[in-house]
Amino acid sequence: MQAYLVMNRHIHGPPKGLALKSLTKTCWMTSWGDGLMWKHESSAKIIGTDLFLRIVHTVEGKASDVRDAIDEGDHFVCMHVTTDSVDLVHGYTRSMRTDHTVAALRDPQAKERRCGLATLLGQPTIFFQECKDAPGFCPVCLTDYTTTIEQANVTETYWQTVDRWTFFKPTFDGVRVSITAYHQLGSCRNTDDWRWRALADLYVPRHDDIECRSSSLRNLRRYSPGIVKRAWQKQQQRPETRWSWLK
């Protein structure tokens, strides 16, 4: 509804709808239990007739705590791409909605850690492989993303489920994971628009599913990986049109 109202204002001008800046927000999301929280920073652009969103997902803290937030958490880049879909402790798929994960977040010592071999062999503990803007994309909806993993001065942010409050630990040298996702929503005028349905639908069509809706899958020939990100970066956002009445 909010996307519809933003496009309504873009087409018809005020006082219709909502301003584009209403989609610029910062919020916090829990990852799992009393673990680290993810910070979401969103912004929006209108390119041609389509609405685009950019959402920066950030989690930071001690390397082992960030690893737990990813391995035991249930955090999504879009409805189809998750930071990690398998519970390493119980060995089952946490969500049936997706088979797609962020490749850059894979644990480089996952097998050794599950078997305890890293400790037995005296290997140094490695929780992440550092990277800068590692590319990724969703094969279902129009979402592209990049992942950066780096050492940084960080502040751990936790959510207490019992007391229902957030607290911050002092800044220290740790690991920061940032995923910048770019979403193309379409014109947001028609709920049957495949771009909107693919992004918003809970049901994920699978290639081996007899009920697979091929019209809701991303055509990678037409919408190649990275095309949404490039459109965002290429477009210099123009100021919103100022409307006034002549008297």
Secondary structure, 3 states (H helix, E strand, C coil): CHHHHHHHHHHHCCCCCCCHHHHCEEEEEECCCCCEEEEEEEEEEEECCEEEEEEEEEEEECHHHHHHHHHCCCCECCCCEECCCEECCCCEECCCCCCEECHHHCCCCHHHHHHCHHHHCCCCCCCCCCEEEEEEECCCCCEEEEEEEEEEEECCEEEECCCCEEEECCCEEEEEEEEEEEEEEECCCCCCCHHHHHHHCCCCCCCCCCCCCHHHCCCCCCCCCCHHHHHHHHCCCCCCCCCCCCC
